Amino acid sequence: MLKTFPKGGVHPPENKLSAGSATKTLPLPATVAIMVAQHIGAPAVVKVAAGDKVKVGQVIAEGAGFVSSNVHASVSGTVKKIDSVLDTSGYKRPAVLIETEGDEWAEGIDTSPELNTGIPDSVEDIIRKITAAGIVGLGGATFPTHVKLSVPQGKHADLIVVNGVECEPYLTCDHRLMLEKGYEIVTGIRILMKALNVSRAIIGIENNKPDAVAFMKHCAATHSQTIEVCPLRVKYPQGGEKQLIKAVAGREIPPAKIPVDVGVVPFNVATVFAVYEAVQKNKPVVERLVTVTGKGLVHPSNFRVRIGTPISALIEAAGSKPDGTGKIISGGPMMGKAVASTDIPTTKGCSGILLMDEKETARRPARNCIRCAKCVSVCPMGLDPYLLMPLAEQQLFDRAEQEKIVNCIECGSCSYTCPSSRPLLDYIRMGKSKVMYNMKTRALKK
């Protein structure tokens, strides 16, 4: 029997339109806009100025403190200016704009496709290279990877869980990465096991990707005693770290705790591949795989894209924006965010661009709650969305905090299943943000 998480979950249509599309390399754009803050934590500090010449892989902004991350030039050329550009939040943020000139890489970066499976002996060298490469959680969380490798004093990790689930509808970039870079991913896992002094790893993959399950088992065959591939029953949001860890390892993460509290350190497969490239090839995060998809697109595809490329270039490469497009979403339909402009640049955390037509995106009028409790039954965190929404709507934030609104993982299962079309997640997300602000303010006053 296939494993899964026990509490809640939904089964939205998968719509994996681009699953059969082998990764294509997108041509270099004329200009890139590289966001300075592409990670959780302190924004990086810009180290270049207008008129400077840069090469691919050169640091253009340094991480400011421990929980921060370096940012690198994704193209070679001339720094046009340091400016504020629109990001997926709808606000303007600092970015470095570079005009592309050729494709000259910084010295020491190995761009060859040859596989290197030799693991370094020095843990310090591994962590130093990962830190220098600016690796963050490429599944979308964008938490700096080197911080995860520094297990807090008094805690101990004995298991790595690798997220190859890709439960979000439409997205297929992780699926393609496993099919095309399986050996590199296995080597990346071994590097992380070395860095954390862990002897066991589990790769979780939903069973709607049987080719990826089979190929990753083949790639890990020589390490079968330490690296396990675990097929999972298809259920959203199985890619959530708490849900995945419960599914593959049977370990429950208590409220207000993190995975390492139960001995687990999780990584997305794209992050693991980036670790391989950083440690074995000295290559920083200057590009990533992005799914560009939608039912109206001529060529739903997976592209290898340089960071900072405008999403308009990805859409054009997939066949241009269809008539009647209602929304362009960065990410998937469940957790992604609609963008205000196609000039927005791709970032480290951008796994997909989804185009949905006006009929798909039209919201039905919200009606009164009928107390059916469907939102309660599908919530993977055991919350009461029907209650949290009015608490946020009426700004009863102290009560919302008591009802554990901060435990919401914003998966959208409640909104998806609501027969009254109530905007549950919209209000819960707003309320959660306010409650977290209040909690931080209280902590600072102590």
C-alpha positions as a Markdown table, in Angstrom:
| # | Residue | x | y | z |
|---|---|---|---|---|
| 1 | Met | 0.0 | 0.0 | 0.0 |
| 2 | Leu | 1.3 | 3.4 | -1.0 |
| 3 | Lys | 2.1 | 5.8 | 1.9 |
| 4 | Thr | 0.6 | 9.2 | 2.3 |
| 5 | Phe | -0.1 | 11.7 | 5.1 |
| 6 | Pro | -3.1 | 10.9 | 7.3 |
| 7 | Lys | -4.9 | 14.2 | 7.9 |
| 8 | Gly | -6.9 | 16.2 | 5.3 |
| 9 | Gly | -5.8 | 16.8 | 1.7 |
| 10 | Val | -7.6 | 17.1 | -1.7 |
| 11 | His | -7.3 | 15.8 | -5.2 |
| 12 | Pro | -7.4 | 18.6 | -7.7 |
| 13 | Pro | -7.0 | 17.7 | -11.4 |
| 14 | Glu | -3.3 | 17.1 | -12.1 |
| 15 | Asn | -3.1 | 18.8 | -15.5 |
| 16 | Lys | 0.6 | 17.8 | -15.9 |
| 17 | Leu | 0.5 | 19.1 | -19.5 |
| 18 | Ser | 4.3 | 19.6 | -19.8 |
| 19 | Ala | 5.4 | 16.3 | -18.2 |
| 20 | Gly | 6.5 | 14.9 | -21.6 |
| 21 | Ser | 8.4 | 18.0 | -22.5 |
| 22 | Ala | 12.2 | 17.6 | -22.2 |
| 23 | Thr | 13.9 | 20.6 | -20.8 |
| 24 | Lys | 14.8 | 23.3 | -23.3 |
| 25 | Thr | 17.4 | 26.0 | -22.7 |
| 26 | Leu | 15.9 | 29.5 | -23.1 |
| 27 | Pro | 18.0 | 31.9 | -25.2 |
| 28 | Leu | 19.7 | 34.6 | -23.2 |
| 29 | Pro | 17.6 | 37.7 | -22.8 |
| 30 | Ala | 18.9 | 41.2 | -23.8 |
| 31 | Thr | 18.6 | 42.4 | -20.3 |
| 32 | Val | 18.1 | 40.7 | -16.9 |
| 33 | Ala | 16.8 | 42.2 | -13.7 |
| 34 | Ile | 18.2 | 40.2 | -10.8 |
| 35 | Met | 16.4 | 40.8 | -7.5 |
| 36 | Val | 18.6 | 41.5 | -4.5 |
| 37 | Ala | 16.3 | 39.7 | -2.1 |
| 38 | Gln | 15.5 | 36.2 | -3.4 |
| 39 | His | 15.5 | 34.4 | -0.1 |
| 40 | Ile | 14.1 | 34.4 | 3.4 |
| 41 | Gly | 16.2 | 36.5 | 5.7 |
| 42 | Ala | 18.2 | 39.7 | 5.4 |
| 43 | Pro | 18.4 | 41.2 | 1.8 |
| 44 | Ala | 21.9 | 40.9 | 0.2 |
| 45 | Val | 24.1 | 44.0 | -0.1 |
| 46 | Val | 24.8 | 45.1 | -3.6 |
| 47 | Lys | 28.5 | 45.0 | -4.5 |
| 48 | Val | 28.4 | 46.4 | -8.1 |
| 49 | Ala | 27.6 | 49.8 | -9.6 |
| 50 | Ala | 26.3 | 51.1 | -12.9 |
| 51 | Gly | 28.9 | 50.7 | -15.6 |
| 52 | Asp | 30.7 | 47.7 | -14.0 |
| 53 | Lys | 31.5 | 44.7 | -16.2 |
| 54 | Val | 30.4 | 41.3 | -14.8 |
| 55 | Lys | 30.7 | 37.7 | -15.8 |
| 56 | Val | 28.3 | 34.8 | -15.2 |
| 57 | Gly | 28.6 | 33.5 | -11.7 |
| 58 | Gln | 30.2 | 36.7 | -10.3 |
| 59 | Val | 28.8 | 37.8 | -6.9 |
| 60 | Ile | 26.8 | 41.0 | -7.4 |
| 61 | Ala | 25.2 | 41.1 | -3.9 |
| 62 | Glu | 26.6 | 39.5 | -0.7 |
| 63 | Gly | 24.5 | 37.9 | 1.9 |
| 64 | Ala | 24.1 | 40.2 | 4.9 |
| 65 | Gly | 24.4 | 38.0 | 8.0 |
| 66 | Phe | 23.9 | 34.3 | 8.7 |
| 67 | Val | 20.3 | 34.0 | 7.4 |
| 68 | Ser | 20.9 | 35.6 | 4.0 |
| 69 | Ser | 22.3 | 34.5 | 0.7 |
| 70 | Asn | 24.6 | 35.6 | -2.1 |
| 71 | Val | 23.2 | 36.7 | -5.4 |
| 72 | His | 25.2 | 36.2 | -8.7 |
| 73 | Ala | 25.2 | 37.6 | -12.2 |
| 74 | Ser | 23.3 | 35.2 | -14.4 |
| 75 | Val | 24.7 | 36.8 | -17.6 |
| 76 | Ser | 27.9 | 38.5 | -18.7 |
| 77 | Gly | 27.8 | 42.1 | -19.6 |
| 78 | Thr | 27.5 | 45.6 | -18.2 |
| 79 | Val | 25.6 | 46.7 | -15.1 |
| 80 | Lys | 23.0 | 49.1 | -16.5 |
| 81 | Lys | 21.7 | 50.4 | -13.2 |
| 82 | Ile | 20.6 | 49.5 | -9.7 |
| 83 | Asp | 16.9 | 50.1 | -9.6 |
| 84 | Ser | 13.6 | 49.0 | -8.1 |
| 85 | Val | 11.5 | 46.7 | -10.2 |
| 86 | Leu | 8.2 | 45.0 | -9.7 |
| 87 | Asp | 8.2 | 41.5 | -8.2 |
| 88 | Thr | 5.6 | 38.8 | -7.7 |
| 89 | Ser | 4.3 | 40.6 | -4.5 |
| 90 | Gly | 3.2 | 43.6 | -6.7 |
| 91 | Tyr | 5.7 | 45.9 | -5.0 |
| 92 | Lys | 8.9 | 47.3 | -6.3 |
| 93 | Arg | 12.1 | 45.9 | -4.8 |
| 94 | Pro | 15.8 | 46.6 | -5.4 |
| 95 | Ala | 17.4 | 44.8 | -8.4 |
| 96 | Val | 20.6 | 44.8 | -10.5 |
| 97 | Leu | 19.9 | 45.3 | -14.2 |
| 98 | Ile | 22.5 | 43.9 | -16.5 |
| 99 | Glu | 22.7 | 44.3 | -20.3 |
| 100 | Thr | 23.9 | 41.0 | -21.8 |
| 101 | Glu | 27.1 | 40.8 | -23.8 |
| 102 | Gly | 28.2 | 37.4 | -24.8 |
| 103 | Asp | 28.2 | 34.5 | -22.3 |
| 104 | Glu | 31.5 | 34.7 | -20.4 |
| 105 | Trp | 31.7 | 32.7 | -17.2 |
| 106 | Ala | 33.7 | 33.5 | -14.0 |
| 107 | Glu | 36.9 | 31.6 | -13.6 |
| 108 | Gly | 36.8 | 28.2 | -11.9 |
| 109 | Ile | 33.2 | 27.4 | -12.9 |
| 110 | Asp | 32.9 | 24.0 | -14.6 |
| 111 | Thr | 30.1 | 24.1 | -17.2 |
| 112 | Ser | 30.8 | 20.7 | -18.7 |
| 113 | Pro | 28.1 | 18.0 | -18.5 |
| 114 | Glu | 30.5 | 15.3 | -17.2 |
| 115 | Leu | 29.2 | 13.6 | -14.0 |
| 116 | Asn | 31.5 | 13.9 | -10.9 |
| 117 | Thr | 30.5 | 11.5 | -8.2 |
| 118 | Gly | 33.6 | 12.0 | -5.9 |
| 119 | Ile | 32.4 | 13.4 | -2.6 |
| 120 | Pro | 34.8 | 15.9 | -0.9 |
| 121 | Asp | 36.3 | 14.8 | 2.4 |
| 122 | Ser | 35.9 | 18.2 | 4.1 |
| 123 | Val | 32.5 | 19.1 | 5.6 |
| 124 | Glu | 33.8 | 22.7 | 6.0 |
| 125 | Asp | 34.6 | 22.9 | 2.2 |
| 126 | Ile | 31.1 | 21.6 | 1.4 |
| 127 | Ile | 29.3 | 24.1 | 3.5 |
| 128 | Arg | 31.6 | 26.9 | 2.3 |
| 129 | Lys | 30.8 | 26.1 | -1.3 |
| 130 | Ile | 27.1 | 25.9 | -0.7 |
| 131 | Thr | 27.1 | 29.2 | 1.1 |
| 132 | Ala | 29.2 | 30.9 | -1.6 |
| 133 | Ala | 26.9 | 29.6 | -4.3 |
| 134 | Gly | 23.8 | 31.3 | -2.9 |
| 135 | Ile | 21.7 | 28.1 | -2.7 |
| 136 | Val | 18.2 | 28.5 | -1.2 |
| 137 | Gly | 15.2 | 26.3 | -1.1 |
| 138 | Leu | 14.3 | 26.0 | -4.8 |
| 139 | Gly | 11.0 | 24.4 | -4.2 |
| 140 | Gly | 9.7 | 27.9 | -3.4 |
| 141 | Ala | 10.5 | 28.4 | 0.3 |
| 142 | Thr | 13.9 | 30.1 | -0.5 |
| 143 | Phe | 15.3 | 29.4 | 2.9 |
| 144 | Pro | 19.2 | 29.6 | 2.7 |
| 145 | Thr | 20.5 | 26.1 | 2.5 |
| 146 | His | 23.7 | 26.6 | 4.5 |
| 147 | Val | 21.5 | 27.5 | 7.5 |
| 148 | Lys | 19.8 | 24.1 | 7.3 |
| 149 | Leu | 23.2 | 22.5 | 7.4 |
| 150 | Ser | 24.0 | 24.2 | 10.7 |
| 151 | Val | 22.0 | 22.0 | 13.1 |
| 152 | Pro | 21.3 | 23.9 | 16.3 |
| 153 | Gln | 23.2 | 22.8 | 19.4 |
| 154 | Gly | 21.3 | 20.2 | 21.4 |
| 155 | Lys | 19.6 | 18.8 | 18.3 |
| 156 | His | 20.5 | 15.9 | 16.1 |
| 157 | Ala | 19.6 | 14.9 | 12.6 |
| 158 | Asp | 19.5 | 11.3 | 11.5 |
| 159 | Leu | 17.5 | 11.5 | 8.3 |
| 160 | Ile | 17.4 | 13.5 | 5.1 |
| 161 | Val | 14.0 | 13.7 | 3.3 |
| 162 | Val | 14.2 | 14.7 | -0.4 |
| 163 | Asn | 11.0 | 16.3 | -1.8 |
| 164 | Gly | 10.4 | 15.0 | -5.3 |
| 165 | Val | 6.6 | 15.1 | -4.8 |
| 166 | Glu | 5.6 | 18.0 | -7.0 |
| 167 | Cys | 2.0 | 17.8 | -5.9 |
| 168 | Glu | 1.0 | 21.2 | -7.2 |
| 169 | Pro | -1.1 | 20.8 | -10.4 |
| 170 | Tyr | 0.4 | 21.7 | -13.7 |
| 171 | Leu | 4.0 | 22.0 | -12.5 |
| 172 | Thr | 6.5 | 19.4 | -13.9 |
| 173 | Cys | 10.0 | 21.0 | -13.6 |
| 174 | Asp | 11.0 | 18.7 | -10.7 |
| 175 | His | 9.7 | 15.7 | -12.6 |
| 176 | Arg | 11.8 | 16.5 | -15.6 |
| 177 | Leu | 14.9 | 17.3 | -13.4 |
| 178 | Met | 14.7 | 13.8 | -11.8 |
| 179 | Leu | 14.4 | 12.2 | -15.2 |
| 180 | Glu | 17.3 | 14.2 | -16.7 |
| 181 | Lys | 19.6 | 14.7 | -13.7 |
| 182 | Gly | 19.0 | 11.6 | -11.5 |
| 183 | Tyr | 22.6 | 10.7 | -11.0 |
| 184 | Glu | 23.5 | 14.3 | -10.1 |
| 185 | Ile | 20.7 | 14.4 | -7.6 |
| 186 | Val | 21.9 | 11.2 | -5.9 |
| 187 | Thr | 25.4 | 12.6 | -5.7 |
| 188 | Gly | 23.9 | 15.8 | -4.2 |
| 189 | Ile | 22.1 | 13.7 | -1.6 |
| 190 | Arg | 25.4 | 12.0 | -0.7 |
| 191 | Ile | 27.1 | 15.4 | -0.3 |
| 192 | Leu | 24.3 | 16.6 | 2.0 |
| 193 | Met | 24.5 | 13.3 | 4.0 |
| 194 | Lys | 28.2 | 14.0 | 4.4 |
| 195 | Ala | 27.7 | 17.6 | 5.5 |
| 196 | Leu | 25.0 | 16.6 | 8.1 |
| 197 | Asn | 26.7 | 13.3 | 9.2 |
| 198 | Val | 23.5 | 11.4 | 8.3 |
| 199 | Ser | 23.5 | 7.8 | 7.2 |
| 200 | Arg | 20.0 | 7.6 | 5.7 |
| 201 | Ala | 18.0 | 9.5 | 3.1 |
| 202 | Ile | 14.5 | 9.0 | 1.6 |
| 203 | Ile | 13.3 | 10.5 | -1.7 |
| 204 | Gly | 9.5 | 10.9 | -1.7 |
| 205 | Ile | 7.9 | 10.9 | -5.2 |
| 206 | Glu | 4.2 | 10.7 | -5.9 |
| 207 | Asn | 3.1 | 7.7 | -7.9 |
| 208 | Asn | 1.8 | 9.7 | -10.8 |
| 209 | Lys | 5.5 | 9.9 | -11.9 |
| 210 | Pro | 6.3 | 6.2 | -12.3 |
| 211 | Asp | 9.1 | 6.9 | -14.8 |
| 212 | Ala | 10.8 | 9.2 | -12.2 |
| 213 | Val | 10.3 | 6.6 | -9.4 |
| 214 | Ala | 11.9 | 3.9 | -11.6 |
| 215 | Phe | 14.8 | 6.1 | -12.8 |
| 216 | Met | 15.6 | 7.4 | -9.3 |
| 217 | Lys | 15.6 | 3.9 | -8.0 |
| 218 | His | 18.0 | 2.9 | -10.8 |
| 219 | Cys | 20.3 | 5.9 | -10.0 |
| 220 | Ala | 20.3 | 5.1 | -6.3 |
| 221 | Ala | 20.7 | 1.4 | -6.7 |
| 222 | Thr | 24.4 | 1.3 | -5.7 |
| 223 | His | 23.5 | 3.2 | -2.5 |
| 224 | Ser | 20.3 | 1.3 | -1.7 |
| 225 | Gln | 21.3 | 0.7 | 1.9 |
| 226 | Thr | 21.4 | 4.4 | 2.6 |
| 227 | Ile | 19.2 | 6.1 | 0.0 |
| 228 | Glu | 15.6 | 4.9 | -0.4 |
| 229 | Val | 13.0 | 6.0 | -3.1 |
| 230 | Cys | 9.5 | 6.0 | -1.6 |
| 231 | Pro | 6.5 | 6.1 | -4.0 |
| 232 | Leu | 3.6 | 8.0 | -2.5 |
| 233 | Arg | -0.1 | 8.0 | -3.1 |
| 234 | Val | -1.2 | 11.1 | -5.0 |
| 235 | Lys | -2.7 | 13.7 | -2.6 |
| 236 | Tyr | -2.3 | 17.4 | -2.3 |
| 237 | Pro | -0.5 | 19.1 | -0.4 |
| 238 | Gln | 1.9 | 16.2 | 0.1 |
| 239 | Gly | 4.8 | 18.4 | -0.8 |
| 240 | Gly | 4.4 | 20.3 | 2.4 |
| 241 | Glu | 7.4 | 19.4 | 4.7 |
| 242 | Lys | 5.2 | 18.3 | 7.6 |
| 243 | Gln | 3.0 | 16.2 | 5.4 |
| 244 | Leu | 5.9 | 14.7 | 3.5 |
| 245 | Ile | 7.9 | 13.8 | 6.6 |
| 246 | Lys | 4.9 | 12.2 | 8.1 |
| 247 | Ala | 4.2 | 10.2 | 4.9 |
| 248 | Val | 7.7 | 8.9 | 4.3 |
| 249 | Ala | 9.1 | 8.6 | 7.8 |
| 250 | Gly | 6.0 | 8.5 | 10.1 |
| 251 | Arg | 7.4 | 11.4 | 12.2 |
| 252 | Glu | 5.0 | 14.1 | 13.4 |
| 253 | Ile | 6.4 | 17.6 | 13.7 |
| 254 | Pro | 4.7 | 19.2 | 16.8 |
| 255 | Pro | 3.2 | 22.7 | 16.5 |
| 256 | Ala | 5.8 | 25.5 | 16.6 |
| 257 | Lys | 8.6 | 23.0 | 15.9 |
| 258 | Ile | 10.7 | 22.5 | 12.8 |
| 259 | Pro | 11.8 | 19.2 | 11.1 |
| 260 | Val | 15.2 | 19.0 | 12.8 |
| 261 | Asp | 13.3 | 18.7 | 16.1 |
| 262 | Val | 12.2 | 15.2 | 15.0 |
| 263 | Gly | 15.7 | 14.5 | 13.5 |
| 264 | Val | 14.9 | 15.3 | 9.8 |
| 265 | Val | 16.3 | 17.8 | 7.4 |
| 266 | Pro | 14.2 | 18.2 | 4.2 |
| 267 | Phe | 15.4 | 19.4 | 0.8 |
| 268 | Asn | 13.7 | 19.9 | -2.6 |
| 269 | Val | 15.2 | 17.9 | -5.5 |
| 270 | Ala | 16.1 | 21.1 | -7.3 |
| 271 | Thr | 18.0 | 22.3 | -4.2 |
| 272 | Val | 19.8 | 19.0 | -4.1 |
| 273 | Phe | 20.8 | 19.4 | -7.8 |
| 274 | Ala | 22.1 | 22.9 | -7.0 |
| 275 | Val | 24.2 | 21.5 | -4.2 |
| 276 | Tyr | 25.7 | 19.0 | -6.7 |
| 277 | Glu | 26.6 | 21.9 | -9.1 |
| 278 | Ala | 28.0 | 24.1 | -6.3 |
| 279 | Val | 30.2 | 21.5 | -4.7 |
| 280 | Gln | 31.2 | 19.4 | -7.8 |
| 281 | Lys | 31.2 | 22.2 | -10.4 |
| 282 | Asn | 31.8 | 25.4 | -8.4 |
| 283 | Lys | 28.6 | 26.7 | -10.1 |
| 284 | Pro | 26.4 | 29.2 | -8.2 |
| 285 | Val | 22.6 | 29.5 | -8.7 |
| 286 | Val | 22.4 | 31.5 | -11.9 |
| 287 | Glu | 19.7 | 29.4 | -13.6 |
| 288 | Arg | 16.9 | 27.0 | -12.8 |
| 289 | Leu | 14.2 | 24.9 | -14.4 |
| 290 | Val | 10.8 | 26.6 | -14.8 |
| 291 | Thr | 7.5 | 25.0 | -16.1 |
| 292 | Val | 5.5 | 27.3 | -18.4 |
| 293 | Thr | 2.1 | 25.8 | -18.9 |
| 294 | Gly | -1.6 | 26.3 | -19.3 |
| 295 | Lys | -4.5 | 24.7 | -21.3 |
| 296 | Gly | -4.4 | 27.5 | -23.9 |
| 297 | Leu | -0.6 | 27.4 | -24.6 |
| 298 | Val | 0.6 | 26.0 | -27.8 |
| 299 | His | 3.7 | 24.4 | -26.3 |
| 300 | Pro | 3.5 | 23.8 | -22.5 |
| 301 | Ser | 7.2 | 23.4 | -21.7 |
| 302 | Asn | 10.0 | 23.1 | -19.2 |
| 303 | Phe | 12.8 | 25.6 | -19.7 |
| 304 | Arg | 16.3 | 26.1 | -18.2 |
| 305 | Val | 16.2 | 29.8 | -17.5 |
| 306 | Arg | 18.7 | 32.4 | -16.3 |
| 307 | Ile | 17.7 | 34.1 | -13.2 |
| 308 | Gly | 16.4 | 37.6 | -13.9 |
| 309 | Thr | 14.8 | 36.7 | -17.3 |
| 310 | Pro | 11.5 | 38.5 | -17.7 |
| 311 | Ile | 8.6 | 36.0 | -17.6 |
| 312 | Ser | 7.4 | 37.5 | -21.0 |
| 313 | Ala | 10.3 | 35.7 | -22.6 |
| 314 | Leu | 9.2 | 32.4 | -21.2 |
| 315 | Ile | 5.6 | 32.9 | -22.3 |
| 316 | Glu | 6.7 | 33.8 | -25.9 |
| 317 | Ala | 8.9 | 30.6 | -26.0 |
| 318 | Ala | 5.9 | 28.5 | -25.0 |
| 319 | Gly | 3.8 | 29.9 | -27.9 |
| 320 | Ser | 2.8 | 33.4 | -26.7 |
| 321 | Lys | -0.1 | 34.5 | -24.4 |
| 322 | Pro | -3.4 | 33.0 | -25.6 |
| 323 | Asp | -6.4 | 35.3 | -26.2 |
| 324 | Gly | -8.7 | 35.3 | -23.2 |
| 325 | Thr | -6.0 | 34.8 | -20.6 |
| 326 | Gly | -7.5 | 35.8 | -17.3 |
| 327 | Lys | -4.5 | 35.3 | -15.0 |
| 328 | Ile | -0.8 | 34.7 | -15.2 |
| 329 | Ile | 0.4 | 33.0 | -12.0 |
| 330 | Ser | 3.9 | 32.6 | -10.6 |
| 331 | Gly | 3.8 | 29.0 | -9.3 |
| 332 | Gly | 0.8 | 26.6 | -9.4 |
| 333 | Pro | -2.9 | 27.2 | -9.2 |
| 334 | Met | -3.1 | 26.2 | -5.5 |
| 335 | Met | -0.3 | 28.2 | -3.9 |
| 336 | Gly | 0.9 | 30.5 | -6.6 |
| 337 | Lys | 0.4 | 34.2 | -6.9 |
| 338 | Ala | -1.1 | 36.1 | -9.8 |
| 339 | Val | 1.3 | 38.6 | -11.2 |
| 340 | Ala | 0.5 | 42.2 | -12.3 |
| 341 | Ser | 3.0 | 42.3 | -15.2 |
| 342 | Thr | 4.9 | 40.0 | -17.6 |
| 343 | Asp | 7.9 | 42.2 | -17.1 |
| 344 | Ile | 8.5 | 40.6 | -13.7 |
| 345 | Pro | 11.8 | 38.7 | -13.6 |
| 346 | Thr | 12.3 | 35.1 | -12.7 |
| 347 | Thr | 13.9 | 34.4 | -9.4 |
| 348 | Lys | 15.4 | 31.5 | -7.6 |
| 349 | Gly | 12.1 | 30.5 | -6.1 |
| 350 | Cys | 10.1 | 30.6 | -9.4 |
| 351 | Ser | 9.2 | 27.0 | -10.3 |
| 352 | Gly | 6.4 | 27.7 | -12.8 |
| 353 | Ile | 4.4 | 30.2 | -14.9 |
| 354 | Leu | 0.8 | 29.3 | -15.3 |
| 355 | Leu | -1.6 | 31.0 | -17.8 |
| 356 | Met | -5.3 | 30.4 | -17.0 |
| 357 | Asp | -8.2 | 31.7 | -19.1 |
| 358 | Glu | -11.0 | 33.9 | -17.9 |
| 359 | Lys | -13.5 | 31.1 | -17.4 |
| 360 | Glu | -11.0 | 29.1 | -15.2 |
| 361 | Thr | -10.1 | 32.2 | -13.1 |
| 362 | Ala | -13.6 | 33.7 | -12.7 |
| 363 | Arg | -14.7 | 33.6 | -9.0 |
| 364 | Arg | -18.2 | 32.7 | -8.2 |
| 365 | Pro | -20.0 | 35.0 | -5.8 |
| 366 | Ala | -19.2 | 34.1 | -2.2 |
| 367 | Arg | -22.2 | 32.8 | -0.3 |
| 368 | Asn | -22.9 | 32.3 | 3.4 |
| 369 | Cys | -21.2 | 29.4 | 5.2 |
| 370 | Ile | -23.5 | 26.4 | 5.3 |
| 371 | Arg | -21.5 | 24.7 | 8.1 |
| 372 | Cys | -20.8 | 21.6 | 5.9 |
| 373 | Ala | -17.3 | 21.3 | 7.6 |
| 374 | Lys | -15.6 | 20.3 | 4.3 |
| 375 | Cys | -12.9 | 22.9 | 5.0 |
| 376 | Val | -12.2 | 21.2 | 8.3 |
| 377 | Ser | -12.0 | 17.7 | 6.8 |
| 378 | Val | -9.5 | 18.7 | 4.1 |
| 379 | Cys | -7.2 | 20.9 | 6.3 |
| 380 | Pro | -3.9 | 19.1 | 6.6 |
| 381 | Met | -3.0 | 21.0 | 9.8 |
| 382 | Gly | -6.3 | 20.2 | 11.6 |
| 383 | Leu | -7.5 | 23.8 | 11.7 |
| 384 | Asp | -11.0 | 25.3 | 11.5 |
| 385 | Pro | -10.9 | 27.5 | 8.3 |
| 386 | Tyr | -14.6 | 28.4 | 8.6 |
| 387 | Leu | -13.8 | 30.1 | 11.9 |
| 388 | Leu | -10.4 | 31.6 | 11.0 |
| 389 | Met | -11.8 | 33.5 | 8.1 |
| 390 | Pro | -14.4 | 35.6 | 10.0 |
| 391 | Leu | -11.9 | 36.1 | 12.8 |
| 392 | Ala | -9.5 | 37.7 | 10.3 |
| 393 | Glu | -12.3 | 39.5 | 8.5 |
| 394 | Gln | -13.5 | 41.1 | 11.8 |
| 395 | Gln | -9.8 | 41.7 | 12.9 |
| 396 | Leu | -10.2 | 39.6 | 16.0 |
| 397 | Phe | -6.5 | 38.8 | 15.8 |
| 398 | Asp | -6.0 | 37.7 | 19.5 |
| 399 | Arg | -8.7 | 35.0 | 19.1 |
| 400 | Ala | -7.2 | 34.0 | 15.7 |
| 401 | Glu | -3.8 | 33.5 | 17.4 |
| 402 | Gln | -5.5 | 31.3 | 20.0 |
| 403 | Glu | -7.1 | 29.3 | 17.2 |
| 404 | Lys | -3.5 | 28.6 | 15.8 |
| 405 | Ile | -3.9 | 30.6 | 12.6 |
| 406 | Val | -0.1 | 30.8 | 12.3 |
| 407 | Asn | -0.1 | 27.0 | 11.8 |
| 408 | Cys | -1.8 | 27.4 | 8.4 |
| 409 | Ile | 0.5 | 26.3 | 5.5 |
| 410 | Glu | -1.5 | 28.3 | 3.0 |
| 411 | Cys | -2.2 | 25.3 | 0.8 |
| 412 | Gly | -5.6 | 26.5 | -0.3 |
| 413 | Ser | -7.3 | 23.2 | 0.2 |
| 414 | Cys | -10.1 | 24.9 | 2.2 |
| 415 | Ser | -10.9 | 27.4 | -0.5 |
| 416 | Tyr | -10.7 | 24.7 | -3.2 |
| 417 | Thr | -13.3 | 22.5 | -1.5 |
| 418 | Cys | -15.8 | 25.2 | -0.2 |
| 419 | Pro | -19.2 | 24.8 | -1.9 |
| 420 | Ser | -20.1 | 28.4 | -1.0 |
| 421 | Ser | -17.0 | 29.8 | -2.8 |
| 422 | Arg | -15.9 | 31.6 | 0.3 |
| 423 | Pro | -12.4 | 33.3 | 0.0 |
| 424 | Leu | -11.1 | 31.4 | 3.1 |
| 425 | Leu | -7.4 | 31.4 | 2.2 |
| 426 | Asp | -7.4 | 35.1 | 1.3 |
| 427 | Tyr | -8.6 | 36.2 | 4.7 |
| 428 | Ile | -6.6 | 33.5 | 6.6 |
| 429 | Arg | -3.4 | 34.6 | 4.9 |
| 430 | Met | -4.1 | 38.2 | 5.8 |
| 431 | Gly | -4.9 | 37.3 | 9.4 |
| 432 | Lys | -1.9 | 35.1 | 9.7 |
| 433 | Ser | 0.3 | 37.9 | 8.5 |
| 434 | Lys | -1.1 | 40.3 | 11.1 |
| 435 | Val | -0.9 | 37.8 | 13.9 |
| 436 | Met | 2.8 | 37.0 | 13.1 |
| 437 | Tyr | 3.5 | 40.7 | 13.1 |
| 438 | Asn | 1.9 | 41.1 | 16.5 |
| 439 | Met | 3.8 | 38.1 | 17.9 |
| 440 | Lys | 7.1 | 39.5 | 16.6 |
| 441 | Thr | 6.3 | 42.9 | 18.1 |
| 442 | Arg | 5.6 | 41.4 | 21.5 |
| 443 | Ala | 8.9 | 39.4 | 21.4 |
| 444 | Leu | 10.9 | 42.6 | 20.6 |
| 445 | Lys | 9.4 | 44.3 | 23.7 |
| 446 | Lys | 10.5 | 41.6 | 26.1 |
